[in-house]
Amino acid sequence: MKSIKALFAIVLACALALGLFACAPLDGEETEKVEKTPLLTAQADPLAYFNALVGLIPGAEGFVMETGYGMDDIKAGDDIPKDVANAAKGSIIDYIRSAVTYSKKPAEKEEPIGAAAEKCPALFYALQAGDLLEELKLSDVLELRVAERLATLETDLQEGRNTSMKGKSDAEKRQYVLDQMGESAVLDAGSLYQIEGKLSLGAVEQLYAPADKAAILAQLARAKDYLLAEDYALEPTELTLFATVNKAFIEKDNAAQQVTDPALADDHIKELTFTLKADLTATATGTGAFEALGEFPITLTLTKTVKYKDIIWEAPKDANA
């Protein structure tokens, strides 16, 4: 009986989840650059900074929206054995991955990115102060990665490893981890900011395309020879935002031109991710050969991740052209 109910859990969860919710050289030499929007400036008002960045996206040439799902705590009637639940999660995720990428690439006679607003509302919505459970946190990616490596180094020293760095100054330790990262990784991390935060559940409607309940139930109807499910309920529990941002740079001699208002930034979002957790409940009724099962509840925790990536920005035009 448990195996049959586990099969029902997989079929129902599949149907439900499918419907849910670089520096240019000058005269042969590299010119030193500085950030056009310094970290402290962006941190002064991270919400205004983030909204300014999102406001630029409709002007991009293209992007890819990738949606992923995770499943936990799957139960159908009596508890499903752990191995069955894991198999269910794997099959659901594999099933959904084949049809969840939305590509908006530039093409001849294609409608502008603005036409993607219905499927990708997060790219066209300015966050309000009331959408935040806490202030957005904005960090320098290079400093985050250096801090992680320094923490590992300190652990190594405490446990008797890497004795060559014992007694070294903080500056020497920092230079050591930078050398360990390598020039390419340092340059890459040094060109990025990171934004993260927890959002209120009220923002879900603004950032996610609404679930089409009729379409979901139509998917469920395909399993009418095995089960019937007339309704389901979703209870959002957590919504988070994570973004990486490409910094804009200017020549050091022109540092006086740095942007001092974060809302006027012309940095660009590299990737933008929203993650939503929700509790899902439904009641299924066995049909046909499984009619004797009667009604049984199905519950699970659904994690839906929407990532906007591969954003294509138009190359800046030469003012002297």
ABEGO torsion letter per residue (X at the ends): XAAAAAAAAAAAAAAAAAABXXBBBBGGBBBBBBBABBAAAAAABAAAAAAAAAAAAAABABBBBBBBBBBBGBBBEBBBBAAAAAAAAAAAAAAAAAAABBBBBBBBGBBBAAAAAAABAAAABBBBAAABABBBBBBBAAAAAAAAAAAAAAAAAAAGBGAAABGBBAAAAAAAAAAAAEAAAAAAAAABBBBBEBBBAAAAAAABBBBBAAAAAAAAAAAAAABBBABBBBBBABBBBBBBBBBBBBBAAAAAABBABAAABABBBABBBBBBBBBBBBBBBBBEAAAAAEBBBBBBBBBBBBBBBGBBBBBBBBAAX
